[in-house]
Amino acid sequence: MQQHPIPPAAAAELESGRTIEAIKIVRQTHGLGLKESKDLVDEYLRSRPDLAARAAQVRTESNKKALVRLLLGLVVGFLIYRILSAL
């Protein structure tokens, strides 16, 4: 398999913890498929543990935010249900 370098724009996205955006940039830049692009980004992350840790932290924070939004939606939905059922 021919080795492609990580484009600077993809590296910048990885610096910000945005792995999916980096994969998209690699796909566009090198014309690779999804799997090949993901493998290239994963290989780059393995060579840079600091970036891998940052990406994991961003995913964790994103998951926490999604959970909070879900719980808030459930609470609001329950309150609306209680108000409407009392009418």
N, C-alpha and C positions, 0 to 999 in steps of 0.2 A: 504494500500500500504506500502510495506516495505521501510524504509528510508535508503538510501545509502549515505555515506559521499562523499564529493567532493574529488577526488584524488589530491594529491599535484601538479601533472603536470597540471591538469585542473585549479587549483587555480592560478598557475603561469601564464597560458595563460590569465586568467581573469585579473590578475594584469597588463598585457600588453594590455588589452582591446580587446583581440581576443576571442570573445564569441563563434564563430563557431568552432574554434579549441578546445575550452574547451568542447563543446558538443560532438565533435568527441571522445575526450579522455574518457569522461564519458561513452559513448556508448561502447567503446572497453573494458574499465576496468570492467564495471558492466554487460555487455551483455544486456543492455536495448535497447528499441526501440528509434526511433528519438524523438517522442513526450515525452516519459518518461524522456529521457536525457535532452531535452530542458526544461521541467518543473522543473527538479532538479536544473539545472543551473540558471534558472529564480528565483527559490526560494532562492538559495544562493545569487544571486544578490540583491534580495529584502532585505535580512538580512544585506547586505553590501552596503549601498548607495554610499560610496566612489567608489567602483568598478563599480557600475551601471553608475555613472556619467562619469567615465573614459571610459567605453565602449561606451557610447553615444557620447563622444568627439571623439573617434577614428572613429566611424561611420560617424560623421559629416565631419571630415578631409578627410576620404576616399571618401565621396560623392563630396566634393569640388574638390579633385584631379581628379575624374572621369569627372566632368563637365569641368574642364580646358582642359583635354585631348580631350574630345568631341569637344569643341569649337576650339581648335588648329587644330584638324583633319578637321573640316569644313572649316576653313580658308585656310589651305593648299590645300584641295581639290578644293576650289573655285579658288585659285590662279593657280593651275595646269589646271583647266578647262579654265580659261581666257587665259593662255599662249597657250594652245593647240588650242583653237578656233581662235586665232589670226594668226595661221600659215597658 
